[in-house]
């Protein structure tokens, strides 16, 4: 069986595909995997590093207001569709899996027109525009939350699976994680990240919060992913405040954490955005969190994600408009000072996790692909006709 994945731009669309692909190969080592994405998104770095082939198309996300950029994006979308058509005609996959974002659109559309079964996966509680459009033609749509079903037109085609989480996130052990990070497994550890690309607002707050945290809490260890764009600035600001990495071995500051599984394995508390995949991994590990939703996320989906954890007692939500170094430091210290609350939050977080999502999605993709392979010869109908 050959499976093509379409999705990219950010880790929230790249890593679900990687996770499903790994689950497919565990079930059947003969499965051939191809990713379709762009040369600019995170997929251009991550997919080859993960050992998969990447076929590149030219496509970009649409702006919500009419402008010259919107017209250029529309042109790229047409070009991306033509490139997707050519790639799928050449590769002849048995099933195409769209994992969200603007990359999914032209690839899933081309697959549908070529009669290739399609599966679309939505990570967020509120389905994005791409998912809502593609749900009208996809053979099946997998969602993370039951409440997402009501936003989709063809509800009979929808399956609730949860978000796929990398096996290593589930199996990584604290002692090994601490060894890889160069830290002490016996010390409390704070993990901070703003998504795959970093977050300037979180970085500004952490630059204000971190000196005081480290000065008052000599036992605290910190793993901090800044994002590539802000890394040099963060390091410079911290050094100006007397926080130098070379003189503080319990501080790890990296532009990107390729071994997030190891970082989460030794974490006691997380500070992060509220992207769907981040939340899936946090809850799979059963970690308490301080969540700072991205205010510009489409239709406020990150705040919806964060509030779901807050309502379950698994997280504290700090809105970006209220964020400062002092606010963030106080939120972190209040939790670190209350071990009982941290443990209750951890239990609530673990209760929200869906560790079997990757296997469920892999099984669904296999069923769709097997149906195509075993179908009789002759004209193939488009899905949904």
Buried (B, 14 or more C-beta within 10 A) or exposed (E): BBBBBBBBBBBBBBBBBBBBBBBBBEEEEEBBBBBBBBEEBBBBBBBEEBEBEBBBBBBBBBEEEEEEEEEEBEEBBEBBBBBBBEBBEEBEBBBBBBBBBBBBBBBBBBBBBBBBBBBBBBBBBBBBBBBBBBBEBBBBBBBBBEEBBEBBEEEEBBBBBBBBBBBBBBEBEBEBBBBBBEBBBEBBBBBBBBBBBBBBBBBBBBBBBBBBBBEEBEEBBBBBBBBEEBBEBBBEBBEEEEBEBEEBEBBBBBBBBEBBBBBBBBBBBBBBBBBBBBBBBBBBBBBBBBBBBBEEBBEBBBBBBBBBBBEBBBBBBBEBEEBBBEBBBBBBBEBBEEEEBBEBBBEBBBEBBBBBBBBBBBBBBBBBBBEBEEEEEEEEEBBEE
